Amino acid sequence: MTIDRRNLKVLANFCSAAADAMAFTLMRTAHSAFVKETEDFSCQVVTREGLAFANPRQFGAPWYSGIDYAPLLEMFDDYQDGDICITNDPYSGFVATHSPDIHIWKAVFFEGKIACFVVGHIHNTDVGGAVPASLSRSLGEIEQEGVRIPPVKLVEGGRLNEFVLQMIRANVRLPEQNIGDLHAQIASVNIGERKMQEIVQRFGFDTFVEGVNQILDYAEAQVRQILIKVPDGDYFFADYADEDSVNGKPCRIALTLKVRGDGVVLDYTGSDPQLGSSLNMPTGGRERHPLVMVGLTYVLFTLDNSLLLNAGTLRPARAVLPEGSVVNCDRPAAVGMRSLTCAMTQIVTLGAFAMALPDLMPAASPGGNAIMNVKTTARNGRPIMASIGPVGGGGGGTPFCDGSDGAGGATGFLRNTPIEISEAEVPIRFLRYGLEPDTGAPGRYRGGLSAIMEFEISAPETVVTARNRNRSIMPGWGVNGGRPGIVSQFFKNPGLNVEISLGNTDVVHCGPGDVIRVIGPGAGGYGDPFTRKPDAVLADVRSGAVSTDSAKRDYGVVIRDGKIDEPATAAMRAEPRDANVATITHGIERQAYEAVWSPERYDLLTAFLAAAPVGWRFFLKHRVFDAVEKLSEDTRPVREQMSTLFSQISTRYGL
């Protein structure tokens, strides 16, 4: 039966409302701040085959709007009414993508038949493992990243599987919080089940099933109408995480965007090999895995915000994910920090589309929001493990307006935790939490300001973790003459003679009186800053977003006594300037890096590593990097240099 367009919209809205109800229930009943305040969770309604067709419209993380639960659903063939299944194992179906993300799913029965499934995940603040909060780039294998629950029935025949609860309690640092969050998840899917049964009752089973398929078809058709307007071509873009391991080498994420008519291929060939740290992405090579498609979803929604977000959105696209690479790792690679790498895949997707549509795409997102967690003890000895919120940069400048301040771009969906709540839950004292001046990259439309957080520790044996630390070396890029962003900063005891600059460190041991300060990385600016309206610059100065020095240096606007000096401003802006404006503006740090690691040199490295066994690739990458650092006076062609190095290294290690 074909459902008409009006009723199709009604059905889609009903299903989205059911997902909203799931999300609201979860947010209001969860125990951890990371769920109820930061909202790092997802809820979906998926087809009987596992394709997401309804998502919350205003709650939770949008990364999973196109998720495919099929690999998990297929692990059970005996679903009974009331059963709820659970897993957080990244290598069981590649749906849960790091151990803190606990996924559950429940079949929705109607008159004895499965109509759909209600599903969702939350990010647990801690699931045990080698470090508090379970995640650090220093970890090298999945076994270090906390308890893993294989796909199993959590509720069967109306009975809760107590062994699963015992396993969680025995392995995590604050079991009451984890179990409380798990019960919130159960409440969420139970609400979703009830709402969806009401919807199936309203439309009828057959009409509902057909309508769901048409919802997916409609989203696909919308996307094809967007893509047909993008010029055909191959658009290459690469970006780098600062480190592929603790004090390591830059980690390259490379993308060739291949646009053909109303379809697109995201080819990640050229990305770094599987790493010896936890930045790996467990995608299983699935060509529409949500982690490598998030950036595409963001771009498509930027181009048409009426787009339905579901699995149909991804049908016109596929990804090429080389096996044994950082975007498609093999077990037992650690994957806890995969969200940092995922942010970089989003940024290179945005960059590639900026090459195709430079007048429509914003500048780079920060790409390194730090998720701050504190493990400590209360005065009475009670253990505390809590997230106190994300600290990142604002959104990149756009072709039409400034980027949002404090949060934006790839991880703008993460809400902040009010300091009143953090101080009530955690024995720390906030000294500063707000926006840092002069952190928005200059442009005709500037990047959003970065957040700053500074707090004092009050208990011994306190451990602060700052997950996803990045962009302390290579900043985000600008578009069409916009400047690159600032680098992030992380200090212990700033301004004192014992000050320590922590760089990308993500686990810090502290004691009473220690102070932690973190400033998020900056997003890029859009357009020549000397074309920004002087009144807009003056408004930024008056609001404290931009200093008078920056106004003069970066924007050519001279401000004296709180007013624009118009003759001096006109003189500055009339001075000769470089007329050649690149589509993408990188910082001097990246320019210096790529003066050595040119695309040609990296292509040769990629081919060399791809021919080696997976377990050797990360080791060999570092040996090649070390050798290249000694080539400063070698004037031979790059291909000849690299051929000699590869031969020497292969002989040295018997490859």
C-alpha positions as CSV (number, residue, x, y, z in Angstrom):
1,M,0.0,0.0,0.0
2,T,1.3,3.4,-0.9
3,I,0.9,6.1,1.7
4,D,0.1,9.6,0.4
5,R,2.6,12.5,1.0
6,R,0.5,14.2,3.7
7,N,0.1,11.1,5.8
8,L,3.8,10.2,5.2
9,K,4.7,13.5,6.8
10,V,2.3,12.8,9.7
11,L,3.9,9.4,10.2
12,A,7.4,10.8,10.1
13,N,6.4,13.4,12.7
14,F,4.8,10.8,15.0
15,C,7.9,8.6,14.8
16,S,10.2,11.6,15.6
17,A,8.0,12.4,18.5
18,A,8.4,8.9,19.8
19,A,12.2,9.3,19.6
20,D,11.9,12.6,21.4
21,A,10.0,10.9,24.2
22,M,12.7,8.3,24.5
23,A,15.4,10.9,24.7
24,F,13.5,13.1,27.2
25,T,12.9,10.1,29.4
26,L,16.6,9.1,29.3
27,M,17.8,12.6,29.9
28,R,15.4,13.1,32.9
29,T,16.1,9.8,34.6
30,A,19.8,9.4,34.1
31,H,22.2,9.6,37.0
32,S,25.4,10.9,35.4
33,A,25.9,14.5,34.4
34,F,27.4,13.4,31.1
35,V,24.0,12.1,30.1
36,K,21.5,14.4,31.8
37,E,23.5,17.6,31.2
38,T,26.0,17.1,28.4
39,E,23.6,14.8,26.5
40,D,26.0,12.4,25.1
41,F,23.5,9.8,24.1
42,S,21.3,8.7,21.2
43,C,17.9,7.2,20.7
44,Q,16.5,5.9,17.4
45,V,13.7,3.9,16.0
46,V,14.9,1.4,13.4
47,T,13.3,-0.8,10.8
48,R,13.0,-4.6,11.3
49,E,16.3,-4.8,9.2
50,G,18.0,-2.2,11.5
51,L,18.0,1.1,9.5
52,A,17.3,4.2,11.5
53,F,14.2,6.1,10.3
54,A,13.4,8.3,13.3
55,N,15.7,10.4,15.6
56,P,15.1,12.9,18.4
57,R,14.8,16.4,17.0
58,Q,16.4,18.4,19.8
59,F,18.1,16.0,22.3
60,G,21.3,14.0,22.3
61,A,24.2,13.3,19.8
62,P,23.3,13.6,16.1
63,W,26.2,11.3,15.0
64,Y,24.0,8.3,14.8
65,S,21.0,9.6,12.7
66,G,21.8,7.2,9.9
67,I,22.9,4.2,12.0
68,D,22.4,0.6,10.9
69,Y,21.8,-1.8,13.7
70,A,21.6,-4.8,11.4
71,P,24.9,-6.4,12.6
72,L,23.5,-6.5,16.1
73,L,19.9,-7.4,15.3
74,E,21.1,-10.4,13.3
75,M,23.0,-11.9,16.3
76,F,19.6,-13.1,17.7
77,D,16.9,-15.0,16.0
78,D,14.6,-15.6,18.9
79,Y,13.3,-12.2,19.9
80,Q,10.4,-12.5,22.3
81,D,8.0,-9.7,23.4
82,G,9.8,-7.8,26.2
83,D,13.4,-8.8,25.4
84,I,16.0,-6.1,25.7
85,C,19.6,-6.8,24.4
86,I,22.8,-5.0,25.3
87,T,26.4,-4.7,24.2
88,N,29.3,-2.2,24.3
89,D,31.9,-4.3,22.5
90,P,33.3,-2.3,19.5
91,Y,34.3,-5.5,17.7
92,S,30.8,-7.1,17.9
93,G,29.1,-5.8,14.9
94,F,30.9,-2.4,14.9
95,V,27.9,-0.6,16.2
96,A,29.2,0.3,19.7
97,T,32.4,2.1,18.7
98,H,34.1,2.4,22.1
99,S,33.6,0.7,25.4
100,P,31.9,3.6,27.3
101,D,29.1,3.5,24.7
102,I,26.5,1.0,26.0
103,H,23.9,0.2,23.3
104,I,20.6,-1.5,24.0
105,W,17.8,-2.5,21.7
106,K,14.2,-3.8,22.0
107,A,11.9,-5.3,19.5
108,V,8.5,-3.6,19.1
109,F,5.8,-6.3,18.7
110,F,2.3,-5.7,17.3
111,E,-0.2,-8.6,17.1
112,G,2.7,-11.1,17.4
113,K,4.9,-9.6,14.7
114,I,7.9,-7.4,14.9
115,A,7.1,-3.9,13.6
116,C,10.4,-2.2,14.3
117,F,13.1,-1.9,17.0
118,V,13.7,0.9,19.5
119,V,17.4,1.4,20.2
120,G,19.9,3.8,21.8
121,H,23.2,4.3,23.6
122,I,24.7,6.4,26.3
123,H,28.3,7.3,27.0
124,N,29.1,6.1,30.5
125,T,31.5,8.3,32.4
126,D,33.6,5.3,33.3
127,V,33.5,1.6,32.5
128,G,36.7,0.6,34.3
129,G,40.0,0.0,32.5
130,A,43.5,1.3,33.0
131,V,42.6,5.0,33.6
132,P,39.7,6.9,35.2
133,A,37.0,7.6,32.6
134,S,38.4,4.6,30.7
135,L,39.9,6.6,27.8
136,S,43.4,7.8,27.0
137,R,45.5,8.0,23.8
138,S,48.2,6.2,25.8
139,L,46.3,2.9,25.7
140,G,47.3,0.4,23.0
141,E,44.8,-2.5,23.1
142,I,41.0,-2.8,23.6
143,E,41.5,-4.9,26.7
144,Q,42.8,-1.8,28.6
145,E,39.6,0.2,27.9
146,G,37.3,-1.3,30.5
147,V,34.6,-4.0,30.7
148,R,33.2,-5.2,27.5
149,I,29.8,-6.8,27.3
150,P,29.3,-9.1,24.4
151,P,25.8,-9.0,22.7
152,V,23.5,-10.6,25.3
153,K,19.9,-10.4,26.4
154,L,19.7,-7.9,29.3
155,V,16.0,-8.6,29.9
156,E,14.5,-12.0,28.9
157,G,11.1,-13.3,29.7
158,G,10.5,-10.2,31.8
159,R,13.6,-11.0,34.0
160,L,16.6,-8.8,34.3
161,N,19.9,-10.6,33.7
162,E,21.6,-10.1,37.1
163,F,24.9,-11.5,35.8
164,V,25.3,-8.5,33.5
165,L,24.7,-6.2,36.4
166,Q,27.2,-8.0,38.5
167,M,29.8,-7.8,35.7
168,I,29.3,-4.1,35.5
169,R,29.4,-3.6,39.2
170,A,32.7,-5.6,39.5
171,N,34.5,-3.6,36.8
172,V,33.6,0.1,37.0
173,R,34.7,2.8,39.4
174,L,31.3,4.1,40.4
175,P,28.8,1.2,39.9
176,E,25.7,3.1,41.3
177,Q,26.1,5.7,38.5
178,N,26.4,3.1,35.8
179,I,23.5,1.0,37.0
180,G,21.4,4.1,37.4
181,D,22.1,5.1,33.8
182,L,21.3,1.6,32.6
183,H,17.9,1.7,34.2
184,A,17.3,5.1,32.5
185,Q,18.1,3.4,29.2
186,I,15.6,0.6,29.9
187,A,13.0,3.2,30.7
188,S,13.8,4.9,27.5
189,V,13.2,1.9,25.2
190,N,10.1,0.9,27.2
191,I,8.7,4.4,26.5
192,G,9.7,4.1,22.8
193,E,8.1,0.6,22.6
194,R,4.8,2.0,23.9
195,K,4.8,5.0,21.7
196,M,5.6,3.0,18.6
197,Q,2.8,0.4,19.3
198,E,0.4,3.3,19.5
199,I,1.6,4.6,16.1
200,V,1.3,1.1,14.5
201,Q,-2.2,0.8,15.9
202,R,-3.1,4.1,14.4
203,F,-1.8,3.4,10.9
204,G,-2.1,-0.4,10.7
205,F,0.8,-2.8,10.5
206,D,1.2,-3.0,6.7
207,T,0.7,0.7,6.1
208,F,3.3,1.5,8.9
209,V,5.9,-0.8,7.4
210,E,5.4,0.6,3.9
211,G,5.4,4.1,5.3
212,V,8.7,3.6,7.1
213,N,10.3,2.5,3.8
214,Q,8.9,5.5,2.1
215,I,10.4,7.8,4.8
216,L,13.8,6.3,4.0
217,D,13.2,6.7,0.2
218,Y,12.1,10.4,0.7
219,A,15.3,11.2,2.6
220,E,17.4,9.6,-0.2
221,A,15.6,11.6,-2.8
222,Q,16.2,14.8,-0.9
223,V,20.0,14.0,-0.7
224,R,20.2,13.2,-4.4
225,Q,18.6,16.6,-5.2
226,I,21.4,18.3,-3.1
227,L,24.3,16.3,-4.6
228,I,23.2,16.9,-8.2
229,K,24.1,20.6,-7.6
230,V,27.6,19.9,-6.5
231,P,30.1,20.0,-9.5
232,D,31.3,16.6,-10.5
233,G,35.0,16.0,-9.7
234,D,37.5,14.5,-7.3
235,Y,38.3,16.8,-4.4
236,F,41.2,15.9,-2.1
237,F,41.6,17.1,1.4
238,A,43.8,16.0,4.3
239,D,44.1,17.1,7.9
240,Y,46.1,16.0,11.0
241,A,45.5,15.1,14.6
242,D,48.5,16.5,16.4
243,E,49.8,13.1,17.7
244,D,49.2,9.5,16.7
245,S,50.4,8.4,20.1
246,V,51.8,9.9,23.3
247,N,54.5,12.4,22.1
248,G,54.2,10.7,18.7
249,K,53.9,11.8,15.1
250,P,51.0,13.7,13.4
251,C,48.1,11.4,12.4
252,R,46.9,12.0,8.9
253,I,43.3,11.7,7.8
254,A,43.0,11.9,4.0
255,L,39.9,12.0,1.9
256,T,39.2,12.1,-1.8
257,L,35.6,13.2,-2.3
258,K,34.4,11.8,-5.6
259,V,31.2,13.5,-6.8
260,R,29.4,11.9,-9.8
261,G,25.9,13.1,-10.6
262,D,23.6,12.5,-7.6
263,G,26.1,10.1,-5.8
264,V,29.3,10.5,-3.9
265,V,32.2,8.3,-2.7
266,L,34.3,9.2,0.3
267,D,37.6,7.5,-0.3
268,Y,39.9,7.5,2.8
269,T,42.9,6.0,1.0
270,G,45.9,7.8,2.1
271,S,44.9,7.9,5.8
272,D,47.4,6.7,8.3
273,P,47.8,3.0,9.2
274,Q,46.2,1.5,12.3
275,L,47.8,3.1,15.3
276,G,49.5,1.8,18.5
277,S,47.3,4.2,20.5
278,S,43.6,4.5,21.0
279,L,42.7,6.9,18.1
280,N,41.6,4.0,15.8
281,M,38.1,3.8,14.4
282,P,36.4,0.4,14.5
283,T,34.2,0.6,11.4
284,G,34.6,-2.9,10.1
285,G,35.0,-1.4,6.7
286,R,31.2,-0.9,6.5
287,E,30.7,1.6,3.6
288,R,28.0,3.6,5.4
289,H,29.4,3.4,8.9
290,P,28.1,6.5,10.8
291,L,31.5,7.5,12.2
292,V,32.9,8.2,8.7
293,M,29.6,9.6,7.4
294,V,28.9,12.2,10.1
295,G,30.7,15.0,8.2
296,L,28.6,14.2,5.1
297,T,25.4,14.5,7.1
298,Y,26.5,17.9,8.5
299,V,27.4,19.1,5.0
300,L,24.0,18.0,3.5
301,F,22.1,19.5,6.4
302,T,24.0,22.8,5.9
303,L,23.0,22.8,2.3
304,D,19.3,22.0,3.1
305,N,18.1,22.2,6.6
306,S,14.7,20.6,5.7
307,L,16.5,17.3,5.1
308,L,15.1,14.3,6.9
309,L,18.0,12.7,8.9
310,N,17.9,8.9,8.8
311,A,19.6,5.9,7.1
312,G,18.1,7.0,3.8
313,T,20.3,10.1,3.9
314,L,23.3,7.9,3.4
315,R,22.1,5.8,0.6
316,P,23.6,8.0,-2.2
317,A,27.0,7.7,-0.6
318,R,29.6,5.1,0.3
319,A,33.0,5.2,1.9
320,V,36.2,3.4,1.0
321,L,37.9,2.4,4.2
322,P,41.3,0.6,3.7
323,E,41.7,-2.4,6.0
324,G,44.2,-2.0,8.7
325,S,44.0,1.8,8.6
326,V,43.2,4.3,11.3
327,V,39.6,4.4,9.9
328,N,39.2,0.7,9.7
329,C,41.3,-1.0,12.4
330,D,41.6,-4.7,13.3
331,R,41.3,-6.2,16.7
332,P,42.8,-5.8,19.3
333,A,43.5,-2.2,18.5
334,A,42.4,0.3,21.2
335,V,39.6,2.5,20.0
336,G,38.6,4.7,23.0
337,M,39.7,8.0,21.5
338,R,38.0,7.3,18.2
339,S,35.9,10.4,18.6
340,L,39.0,12.6,18.1
341,T,39.7,10.8,14.8
342,C,36.0,10.9,13.9
343,A,36.1,14.7,14.4
344,M,39.0,14.8,11.9
345,T,37.0,12.8,9.4
346,Q,34.2,15.4,9.7
347,I,36.7,18.2,9.2
348,V,38.2,16.7,6.0
349,T,34.8,16.1,4.6
350,L,33.9,19.7,5.2
351,G,37.3,20.7,3.7
352,A,36.7,18.6,0.6
353,F,33.2,20.1,0.1
354,A,34.8,23.6,0.6
355,M,37.0,22.9,-2.4
356,A,33.9,22.1,-4.4
357,L,31.6,24.8,-2.9
358,P,33.8,27.5,-1.4
359,D,31.1,30.1,-1.3
360,L,28.7,27.8,0.7
361,M,30.9,26.0,3.3
362,P,32.1,27.3,6.7
363,A,35.7,27.3,7.9
364,A,37.1,24.5,10.0
365,S,35.6,23.4,13.3
366,P,38.0,23.3,16.3
367,G,38.5,19.5,16.0
368,G,39.7,19.0,19.6
369,N,37.1,19.6,22.2
370,A,38.4,18.4,25.6
371,I,35.9,16.3,27.6
372,M,36.9,17.1,31.2
373,N,36.4,14.4,33.8
374,V,37.5,14.3,37.5
375,K,38.1,11.3,39.7
376,T,38.4,12.3,43.3
377,T,37.0,11.7,46.8
378,A,34.6,13.7,49.0
379,R,35.6,14.7,52.6
380,N,33.8,11.7,54.0
381,G,35.8,9.4,51.7
382,R,33.0,8.8,49.2
383,P,34.5,8.1,45.7
384,I,33.5,10.5,42.9
385,M,33.8,10.1,39.2
386,A,32.1,12.8,37.1
387,S,32.2,14.7,33.9
388,I,32.4,18.5,34.4
389,G,31.8,19.3,30.7
390,P,33.4,19.8,27.4
391,V,35.8,22.7,26.7
392,G,36.3,23.5,23.0
393,G,36.2,26.2,20.4
394,G,33.4,27.9,18.6
395,G,32.0,27.3,15.2
396,G,33.9,28.2,12.1
397,G,33.1,31.4,10.3
398,T,30.4,31.0,7.6
399,P,29.7,32.7,4.3
400,F,26.9,34.6,6.0
401,C,27.7,35.1,9.7
402,D,30.2,34.6,12.5
403,G,30.7,31.2,14.1
404,S,28.9,30.5,17.3
405,D,30.9,31.2,20.5
406,G,32.0,28.5,22.9
407,A,30.7,25.5,21.1
408,G,30.1,24.7,17.5
409,G,30.9,22.7,14.4
410,A,31.5,19.0,14.7
411,T,30.7,18.7,18.5
412,G,28.5,21.6,19.0
413,F,25.7,19.3,20.2
414,L,27.6,18.7,23.5
415,R,26.0,20.9,26.1
416,N,27.9,22.4,29.0
417,T,27.4,21.4,32.6
418,P,26.5,24.4,34.7
419,I,29.3,25.0,37.3
420,E,26.7,25.1,40.1
421,I,25.9,21.4,39.3
422,S,29.6,20.4,38.9
423,E,30.6,22.1,42.2
424,A,27.7,20.4,44.0
425,E,28.7,17.0,42.7
426,V,32.5,17.3,42.7
427,P,34.8,18.9,45.4
428,I,36.5,21.4,43.1
429,R,36.3,25.2,43.0
430,F,35.8,26.9,39.6
431,L,38.0,30.0,39.2
432,R,36.9,30.8,35.7
433,Y,34.5,29.4,33.1
434,G,33.6,31.4,30.0
435,L,34.8,32.7,26.7
436,E,38.4,33.7,26.1
437,P,39.0,37.0,24.1
438,D,40.9,37.0,20.8
439,T,40.3,33.3,20.2
440,G,38.0,33.7,17.3
441,A,39.9,33.4,14.0
442,P,39.8,36.7,12.1
443,G,37.7,36.9,8.9
444,R,35.0,38.8,7.3
445,Y,33.0,36.5,9.5
446,R,35.1,35.4,12.4
447,G,35.4,32.1,14.1
448,G,33.5,31.7,17.3
449,L,35.4,32.3,20.6
450,S,36.9,29.4,22.5
451,A,35.9,28.4,26.0
452,I,38.2,28.6,29.0
453,M,37.8,26.5,32.1
454,E,40.0,26.9,35.2
455,F,39.4,25.1,38.5
456,E,41.2,24.2,41.7
457,I,41.5,20.7,43.2
458,S,40.6,20.2,46.9
459,A,41.4,16.5,47.5
460,P,44.5,14.3,47.3
461,E,44.9,11.5,44.7
462,T,42.7,13.4,42.2
463,V,42.9,12.4,38.6
464,V,41.8,14.8,35.9
465,T,41.2,13.4,32.4
466,A,40.9,15.6,29.3
467,R,39.7,13.3,26.6
468,N,40.1,14.3,22.9
469,R,42.9,16.9,23.5
470,N,44.1,18.0,20.1
471,R,44.9,21.1,18.0
472,S,47.7,22.2,20.3
473,I,50.1,22.1,17.3
474,M,48.2,22.5,14.0
475,P,45.2,24.8,14.2
476,G,42.0,24.7,12.2
477,W,42.0,26.3,8.8
478,G,40.2,29.4,7.3
479,V,38.3,29.7,4.0
480,N,38.5,32.3,1.3
481,G,41.0,34.5,3.1
482,G,39.8,33.8,6.6
483,R,42.6,33.2,9.1
484,P,43.4,29.8,10.8
485,G,42.3,29.4,14.4
486,I,44.4,29.4,17.6
487,V,46.0,26.4,19.1
488,S,44.6,24.9,22.3
489,Q,46.2,25.3,25.7
490,F,46.4,23.1,28.8
491,F,48.2,24.0,32.0
492,K,48.7,22.7,35.5
493,N,49.2,25.6,38.0
494,P,49.3,28.4,35.4
495,G,51.2,31.5,36.3
496,L,53.2,29.9,39.1
497,N,56.8,28.9,39.2
498,V,55.7,25.2,39.0
499,E,53.6,25.8,35.9
500,I,53.4,22.9,33.5
501,S,52.3,23.1,29.9
502,L,50.5,19.8,29.3
503,G,50.1,19.9,25.5
504,N,47.9,17.0,24.5
505,T,48.3,15.1,27.8
506,D,45.0,13.6,28.7
507,V,45.5,12.2,32.2
508,V,46.8,14.5,34.9
509,H,47.4,13.6,38.6
510,C,46.7,16.4,41.0
511,G,46.6,17.2,44.7
512,P,44.9,19.8,46.9
513,G,45.6,23.4,45.7
514,D,46.6,22.4,42.1
515,V,44.9,24.4,39.4
516,I,44.0,23.2,36.0
517,R,43.4,25.6,33.1
518,V,42.2,24.5,29.6
519,I,41.5,26.7,26.6
520,G,39.8,25.2,23.6
521,P,41.3,25.3,20.1
522,G,39.9,28.0,17.7
523,A,37.8,27.5,14.7
524,G,38.8,29.1,11.4
525,G,37.6,32.4,9.9
526,Y,35.7,33.0,6.7
527,G,36.7,35.7,4.2
528,D,39.3,38.5,4.3
529,P,39.3,40.1,7.7
530,F,40.0,43.5,6.2
531,T,36.6,43.3,4.6
532,R,34.8,42.9,7.9
533,K,32.6,45.9,8.6
534,P,34.3,48.3,11.0
535,D,31.2,48.6,13.1
536,A,31.2,44.8,13.6
537,V,34.8,45.0,14.8
538,L,34.0,47.8,17.1
539,A,31.1,45.8,18.5
540,D,33.5,42.9,19.1
541,V,35.9,45.2,21.0
542,R,33.1,46.6,23.1
543,S,31.9,43.2,24.0
544,G,35.3,42.0,24.9
545,A,35.6,39.4,22.1
546,V,38.4,41.2,20.3
547,S,41.1,43.4,21.8
548,T,42.0,46.8,20.3
549,D,45.4,45.4,19.3
550,S,43.7,42.6,17.4
551,A,41.3,45.0,15.8
552,K,44.2,47.0,14.3
553,R,46.5,44.1,13.5
554,D,44.0,41.6,12.2
555,Y,41.2,43.7,10.8
556,G,42.8,47.0,10.0
557,V,40.4,48.9,12.3
558,V,41.9,51.5,14.5
559,I,39.9,52.2,17.7
560,R,40.7,55.0,20.0
561,D,38.7,56.0,23.1
562,G,36.1,53.5,22.2
563,K,35.4,54.9,18.7
564,I,36.7,54.1,15.2
565,D,39.4,56.3,14.0
566,E,38.1,56.5,10.4
567,P,41.1,58.2,8.7
568,A,43.6,55.8,10.3
569,T,41.4,52.8,9.5
570,A,41.0,53.9,5.9
571,A,44.8,54.3,5.6
572,M,45.5,50.9,7.0
573,R,42.9,49.2,4.7
574,A,44.3,51.0,1.7
575,E,47.8,49.6,2.1
576,P,48.8,47.0,-0.6
577,R,48.0,43.4,0.2
578,D,48.4,40.1,-1.4
579,A,45.6,39.7,-4.0
580,N,46.1,35.9,-4.3
581,V,43.6,34.4,-1.8
582,A,43.7,30.6,-1.4
583,T,40.4,28.8,-0.9
584,I,42.0,27.2,2.3
585,T,44.3,29.0,4.6
586,H,46.5,26.8,6.8
587,G,48.6,27.9,9.8
588,I,52.4,28.2,9.5
589,E,52.8,25.0,11.6
590,R,51.1,22.9,8.9
591,Q,52.8,24.8,6.1
592,A,56.2,23.9,7.6
593,Y,55.1,20.3,8.1
594,E,54.0,19.8,4.6
595,A,57.1,21.5,3.2
596,V,58.7,18.1,4.2
597,W,55.7,15.8,4.1
598,S,54.4,16.8,0.7
599,P,51.5,14.9,-0.9
600,E,54.0,13.1,-3.1
601,R,56.1,11.9,-0.1
602,Y,53.0,10.8,1.8
603,D,51.6,8.9,-1.2
604,L,54.9,6.9,-1.3
605,L,54.7,6.3,2.4
606,T,51.1,5.1,2.2
607,A,51.9,2.6,-0.6
608,F,54.9,1.3,1.4
609,L,52.9,0.8,4.6
610,A,50.0,-0.8,2.7
611,A,52.3,-3.6,1.5
612,A,53.4,-4.4,5.0
613,P,51.6,-6.6,7.5
614,V,49.0,-4.7,9.6
615,G,50.9,-5.2,12.8
616,W,54.0,-3.7,11.4
617,R,52.6,-0.5,9.8
618,F,52.5,1.8,12.8
619,F,56.1,0.8,13.8
620,L,57.3,1.3,10.3
621,K,55.6,4.7,9.9
622,H,57.6,5.9,12.9
623,R,60.9,4.5,11.5
624,V,60.3,6.3,8.2
625,F,59.4,9.6,9.9
626,D,62.6,9.3,12.0
627,A,64.7,8.7,8.9
628,V,63.1,11.6,6.9
629,E,64.0,14.0,9.7
630,K,67.6,13.3,8.8
631,L,67.2,14.1,5.1
632,S,67.4,17.9,5.4
633,E,70.5,18.1,3.1
634,D,69.5,15.4,0.7
635,T,68.8,17.0,-2.6
636,R,67.8,13.9,-4.6
637,P,64.2,13.7,-5.9
638,V,61.7,12.7,-3.3
639,R,60.9,9.4,-5.0
640,E,64.5,8.4,-5.0
641,Q,65.0,9.5,-1.3
642,M,62.0,7.5,-0.2
643,S,62.9,4.4,-2.3
644,T,66.3,4.3,-0.6
645,L,64.8,4.7,2.9
646,F,62.2,2.0,2.2
647,S,64.9,-0.4,1.0
648,Q,67.1,0.3,4.0
649,I,64.2,-0.2,6.5
650,S,62.9,-3.3,4.8
651,T,66.4,-4.9,4.9
652,R,66.9,-3.8,8.6
653,Y,63.7,-5.6,9.7
654,G,63.7,-8.5,7.3
655,L,60.6,-7.5,5.4
